Amino acid sequence: MSSRNFLQQQPLAAGFTAGLLLALAACSAQDASAPATGKVGEAPPPPVRAQPEFVLKEPANLSAPASLAKRADYAAEARQMPMLAPAPMADALQPGYRDVPREQYQHLAGNPVHAVASEPVSTFSIDVDTGSYANVRRFLNGGQLPPADAVRLEEMVNYFPYSYPLPEGDVPFGIGIELTQTPWNPQTRLLRVAIKASDSSIEQLPPANLVFLVDVSGSMDRREGLPMVQGTLKLLVDQLRPQDRVSLVTYAGEASVVLGSTPGSEKARIRAAIEQLSAGGSTAGESGIQLAYAEAQKGLIPNGINRILLATDGDFNVGISDFETLKQLAAQKRKGGVSLTTLGFGMDNYNERLMEQLADAGDGNYAYIDNLREARKVLVDQLGSTLSVVAKDVKLQLEFNPAEVSEYRLLGYENRALKREDFSNDKVDAGEIGAGHTITALYEIVPTGSKGWLEPLRYQPAAKTEGKAGELAWLRVRYKAPGAEQSRLLERPIGADMVVGVDEASEDLRFAAAVAAFAQQLKGGQYTRSFGLTDSASLARSARGDDRFGLRGEFVQLVELAQSLQTPAPSHVRKE
């Protein structure tokens, strides 16, 4: 039974009790299976693995026909997916929270409030990663609130599909604007910039040269580790076409090529190579990455998809493990035309910081796989978005009109901020948009004359209010076509008269606002004020819409679960 189905069928109290029992059972099983002479926390010796034959074939006929379109049945997959053992419950002194000493997250201070009078321009790179949402879900389903640094608002919002305007003309993505009253602050407005990339069916994608890079070290020897990786990759194998090619590289104490470049028509052979993998030993991640890039270069397909899919918990401990050095390696290798997608697995020792930023440096995307349902979403239903890039180095810039806006803050994208001068500099790297991707950027703005967050200055002159009548802001978007070195500029005004009440806003904007509120609440709720988790759940519930795959309904359940985990501690505990 999936964790989602379990939550639907059982009261929360019973769910937590069952989760605790499962956790204790898992710990007992682990203790029982440990060698009698082993030290506590020491990885077991690596099992003896047969060395597969090194195979390298010439690329197959790239014009071979393809017929692989499949639509996932989420409900059926959810019934088949393995259920992960819940994490330990929270410390009683800190309700809902516990320390995660071995998991690593990047600490990012929240975006500050800016005064339009002194800082009218906001510039950032788009982001299409979604790993934060699945990782937060893993914590909540395990009976605990996530660490604040695990929550990245833009990845939470961008996890969901939205019905945004489609592209027009020769532009690879559409742009939509919507403005409403902020649900958590009646004095401010919520501005949404929506981007929707053109979609591509699997048959329309260029030939793909893929390298599966799999961590088979001892830290992956758990059911949410290597077994989950194997199930995930086999889902992708089902989507391969005859013109696609796959290599399989593994690393533990050392890196090795398990399967050389093999055409997608040989699915049984690829599956067999994946199924025979076993875990054990240390983690020479850097040597694995180097070997994977070498394999990708051997089979490089000009004008095709050339991508490494790294499946790991990110716990590198042999060779180069320095964070910045690994990022520089990925940034250097992308110049050869090979991108890097990271698929995160595991728990307790998970290095989310490395996974997210390696993907950014490698011109790829990052996803966290907490169950096979998520694997199917990323590698089956959204395969075109995962593999095919329709626009690269995409940057957004908003210039706010002081006649209409006095203050603003960007919600999320803290690690995507750019300098104003970076916007026109084509040498500055930015984010990529995959086929079919939807990207949402939210700004909370204070209309001129309304009460904002900043106290007025005593000695500085008042802001000039001259500006274009009726314009709230000016939007600029820069992007490069795949393979191009020179960017293209798109510009459009944002009208000030388009604001609507929350109830009149689109379902997509109301749902995105609910997710944004929830993300802020998980990080402390500095700006959401008295707007609580109950309000976030109610807003999301009213904006579920068609919800074809049940993702929005699941979100409502997660908000309700978080609410139960935030029950205040007893008064006698809080007074100590």
N, C-alpha and C positions, 0 to 999 in steps of 0.2 A: 504494500500500500504506500502510495506517495505521501510525503509530509503534508502536501496540500489537501489530499483527500482525507487524511487523518484529522486535520483541523476542521474540515467541514463536518465531520461525523461525530466528533467528540467535544464535550465541554472543555474550556481552556484548562480548568484545574486538573481534569483527568489527563489532558494532553501533557501537562508539565510533569505529572507523576509518572506517566509512561516514559516520557523522555528521560527523566532521571534514572529510572530503572534500566533503560537501554544503555545509558552512559555508564552506569556501574557495571552492567554485564559486559560491555565492551572492554572496560578497564580490567575486569577479572580475566577475560579471555586473553587479553594481551599479556597479563602477568603469567598466566598459565603456559603460554606459548614461548616465553622467554627462556633462553638457555640457562641451565642451573648455574653455570660458571660466569655468566655475562654480568657486566656492570649495569647499574641502573642508568637508563637513557642511552646505552651504547647500541649502535646499529648492529643487527645480526650480520654474520659474514655473507658475502654475496653468493648466491647459488651458482653452480656451474652451468653455463649456458653454451649450447652448441654454437660455434661460429658459422654464420651463414655464408654462403658463397657470395663473393663480391661480383655483382653483375652490372654491366653498363652497356646499354643498347643505344643504337642511333634513334633519333626522334621518329615517331610513327608518321604516317601520312596525315598532315594537318588538315586536309580537306574532307576527312571522313565524316559522314553524317552523324548527327547527334540527336538522341531522343531520350531525354532524362528528366523531363519536367515532372515533379511530384509535389503533391501538397500534403503537408504533415497533418496527422490527426493527433493533436495535442492530448486529447483525453485518453486515447488508446496508449500513447507513449507514457503518459503519467502513471497508468496502471502497471506498466511493465518496469518502470525505473526502480533502481535499488533505493532503499530508504537509508539515509545516513544516520549514524548514531548521533543524538543530540549532544551539544557541548555542555559542559558543567553549568549549573545554575549560578545565579549572581551571588556576590557577597552580600550578606544581610545588612552590612553597614552602608552599602552603596546600592540601593535597590535597582535591580535591572542591569547593573554593570559588573564586570570583572576585568582584571588585568589580563592582557594577552601578551606576555613578555616576549615570546619568540616571533610574533607576527610583526611585520614592519610596514609602516605606512608613512607617507610623506606628510609632514605637518605644514599646513597652509593657513595663514591668517585670512579671515574673511575679507572680502572686498570692502574698502572703506566708502563712506559717503563723500561725494564730490560736489562742490559748489560750482554751478555753471559759470558764475562770474569769473572764476579763476581757472577752472579746468573744464571747458565746454566739450572736449573731445574724448571719447572712449574708444580704444582700439584693442582687439583681441583676435586670436586665431580660433577657428571653429574646432569642435571636438565631437567625434562620433563614437567614442568608447562607451560601453555600457556595463563594464565589469563591476562598478561600484554597486549598482542595484542588486545584482545577483549575489554579491558578497554580503550586502546588508541583509538580504533575504535569508542567507545561510545562518547568520547570527540570530535573527529573530526566530526562525524555525528551530534553532537550537536552544531557545529559552533564555536569550540574553540580548540586551541592547548592544549595538555595534559601537566600537570606539569612534569617537567624533571624527578622527582623521580618516576613517574608512568611508565616510560619507562625502561624496562629491555631487553637488546638486545637479550639475548639467548632465552627468551620467545617469542619475536617477530619472530626470525628465526625459532624456533622449532614449531611454530604454523602450518606450512605448511607440507604436505606430500612430500617426496622425493623418488626417485628410487635409493636407496642405495643397496650395495651388501647384499645378503641374507646370513644367517648363514650357516656354513659348519661344518660337524662332530657333536660333542656333545656340541659345544659352542652355547649358546642361542641367540647370536647376531652376525651379520657380521660387519666387519670393512673395511672402504674404505678411501683412501687418495687421495687428489688432490691438485695441486699447480699451481697457476696462478699469473700473474702480478696483483697487486692491482689496481682496477679501479680508485681509488681516489689518488693514489700516484705511479708514474712510477718508483720511486727509491726502492720500497718495493715489497714484494711478499705476497700473501694471501694463507695461508695453511689451508685446511679443513680436519678435522678428522670426518668421518661420521660413525654412528652406526645405524644398523637396526636390531631390535629384530624380532624373529620369530613370526608369526601371529597365531592367534587362532580364529576359528569361535565361535559363541555363543554356539553352541552345544558341542564344545570341552571343554568349561570352566568347572572347578569343580563346585559343588553345591555352591550356594551363600547364606550367611546369612547377609542380609542388614538391616541397621537401618536408616530410614529417620529421620533426626533431623532437625526440621523446626522452624525457628524464626517467631513467630506470634505476636511480640511486635508491639507497635504503629508505630515505624519507618518503618515497613514493610507494612503499610496501604497505599499503592500507587500502581499504575498499574504495575510499573516495579519491585515491591516488591513481596508480597504474591501471587497475581494472576499469575505472571510469574513463581514463584516457583511451583505452582500447575500445570501449563501447562507442566513444565519441568519434574516433577516427574511422571506425567501420561504418558509421552513418554517412560520413563524407565519401567513403569508397563507393557507396551505392550511387552517388551522384556523378561519378567520373564518366567521361565520354571516351571513345576510342582515341581521339586526338590529344587527350590529356596524358600527362606522364607524372609518375610519382616515384620518389626515392624515400627511403626510411633510414634515418640516422639516429643512433642512441648514444647516450653518455651516462657513465657512472664514474668509476675510477679513471676511465679513459673513454674516448669517443670511437665509434666504429660505424661502418656502413653495413646495415643489416640487409638492405635491399637496394640495388642500384636502380637507375632510371627504368621504369617499367610502364608500358602503355596501360591506359585506363581500361582497356578491354580485358586485361588479365586480372579481374577482380579477385578470383579465388586465390591466386598467388599472393596478392597484396594482403588480403585478409589473413592468410596463413602466416605471413611474416609478422603481422601485428599480434596475432593470437599467441605466438611462441615467446613473446617478450616476458621477462621476469625481472624483479627488482632486487637490488642489493648493492651495497658499497657506497663509496663517497661520491661527490658531485663535482665533476670537472666540466662545469657548464660552459666556460669560455672556449675550451677545445671543441666541444660539441657544436657551438655556434660557428666557429671557424670552419669545421668540416662541412657543416650544412651549407654554408655559403659557397664553399668549393664545389659541392655537388650541384647546387643551383646554377653556378656558372657553367658547369660542364653541359648541362641540358638547357641552357638559356634559349628561349624562344623570342626572337625579335618581334616586337609589337604584340607579344602575348602576355599572359599573366605569369609572372615569375615571383614566387612567394614561398617563404619559409613559415611553417606553422609550428611554433615552439610550445610544447605541452609540458608544464612543469609547475612545481610549487615555488620556484625561484630561490631555493635554498642552495646557492653555490658555495662550495667550500674547498675546492681544489683549483689551482691555477689562478687566473685573474678573477678576483671576486669584487674588486673595487667598483663601486657604483658608477662613478663618472667615467672610468675607463671602459666599462661595458657599454655605456651609452655612446661614447665616442666611436667604439667599434661598430655599433649598429648604424650610426650616422655616416661613417666612412663607407660601409659596405652598400648602403642604399644607392650610392653614386654609380654602382655597377648595374643598376636596373633591377635589383632584387629587393623586395620589400619583406618586412617581418611582422607577422601577426603573433600575438602571444595569447595563449589559452591557459588561464590559471586554474589549478586544482589543489585540493588538500586544505588543511587547517592546522592551527596551532603554531606551525613553523612557516606559515605562508608569508612570502615577501611580495606584498602587493605593490609596494613602491617601485621595485625593480620591474615588475611585469608591465605596469602602466607606462612607465617612462621608456622602457626598451621599445615598446610598440610605437610610441611617439617618435623616438629617434630613428626608428627603422621604417618610417612612412607606412606603418600598418595600423591595425586597430587592436584593442585589448578587450577580452571578454573573460568572465569568470564562469566556470562550469560547475554548478553545484548539483546538477542532476541531468539525466539524459534528455529530459524535456528541454532544458536550456541548450544542450548540445544540438538538438534538432532545430531549435529556433535559429541558432547561429550558423550552423553548417548545412542546413537543408533549406529551410524556408527563406533565410536571408543570405544564401550563399553568394548571390550576385553582389550584395552590399559588402560582404566580407572580403571578396576576392577582387572585384573589378572597380577601378577608380575612374570616375568621370570628370573630376576636377581636383587639382592639387594646389597646395599652398593657398588655401582659401582664408582670407582675412576680412573681418567686419570692422567698420568704423562708423560711429554715430557722432554727429556734431549737434548738440542741443541748442535750441534757440532761447536766449535769456529772457526774451519777451514772454515766453510760454512756460519755461521750466526753470526753477531755481536750484534744485538739487536732484541728484540721481545716484543710484548704485546698481551695479551689474550683479545679478544673482548667479553665482557659480563662476566657472572658468578662471579660477584664481591662478592656476598654473599655466594658463594660456594668454596671460596679459602681454601686450606688446607696447613698445614705445610708439609715440605718434609718428615719428619718422620711419619706423619699420614698415608702416603700411605701404609706402610706395617703393620700398627697397626689395627688389625681386631676389636678392641674395638671402633674405631672411626666410627661414623655413616656417611653414605653417601647416595646418591640418588638411587632410584629404577627405573627399566625399565619395563614397561608394555608390554604385548603382542602386537606386531606390531608397537611399538614406533620407530620413527626415531629421532636421536639426532645429532645435528651439533655443532662442536666446531671450531671456527675460530681464527687463529693467524695471525697477521700482522708482518712480519719478515723483517729484513734488511740484505741482503746478505753481507758477508764480502767484504770490499772494496767499498761498496756503501755508499752514504751519508745517515746518520741516523738522529735521533732526538737528540742524546746526543753529547755534545762537548767532544773532547778527553781530557783525564787527563794529567796534566803536570808532576806529580811526580810519578805516578804509572807505573809499567812496562807494556809493551804491552802484550796483551793476547797471550798465546801460541796457535799456529795454528795447532799443530799436532792433528790428529784425524783420524778416519776411512775414508779412501778415498771414496768420492762419497756419504757419508751419511750426510743428512741434520740434522737429529735428530733421537732419539731412543724413540719409543712409548711403554709405559707400561700401561696395563689395569688390574685392579683388580676387582673381583666381587665375590659374594657368590650366590650359588644356593638357591632358596627358602627353608627355613628350615635349612640350613647349617650354621655352626658357623665359619668355616675356609674358607678363600678366596682362589681363584685360580688366578694365574698370567698369563697374555698373553703379549708377547713382539714381536716387529717387527721393522725393520729399515725403515726409510723414505728416499728415494733416493733424491739426489740433482738435478738429471738430468731430473726430471719429469715435470719441469715447462713449461707451455704453455701460449700463449697470451690470453688476455681476450676473444677475438672472438673465440678462439679454445677451451675454457673451456666448460664444460658441462652446459646444461641449468640449472641444479640444482645448480651448484656452482655460476653461474652468478645471478640467482634469489636470492640465499641466500646472496650474496654480496650486491645486491640492498637493501634487507631488512636491512642488517647490516648498510649500509650507511644511510638509512632513520632513523634508531634508533639513530645513532650518531648525525645526523642533528637535530633531535628533542631535543637532550640534549646539543646543542650548536655547534656541528661540529668542535671540537678542532682538529681532525686529518683528516677530510675530505677535508679541505682546500677549493679550488675553485670548488670542485665537489658538485653541488647544487641539489636541489630537482628535477629540470628538468632532470638532469643526472640520478638520482635514478629511476625516472619514466621510462626514455628511456631504461635503462638497464633492468629493470623488464619487460617492455613490450616486449623486444627482447627475453626474456627467459620464456615466458608464457607456452610454450609447449602445451601439451594436455589439461591441466587445466579442468579436468572433472567436478569439482564442482564450477568452477568460482571463486575460492579463490584468484588466482593470478591476475585475472582481477579486482577483488574488491580492491586488494592492490594498483594497479596502480591508481585507482580512489581516494583512500585515500591519496596517495602522492600528487596528483593534488589538492585535497581539502586542504591539509596542505599548499601547495604553495600559494593558494589564501588567506589563513589566515595569511600568513607571509608578506603581503604587508606592506612596511614601512609606518610609520606615516608621516603626512605632515611635511614639513621642519620646519614650524613655531612651531610645537609641539615639535620636537626633539631638537630645540635650547633652549627651556625653561629649 
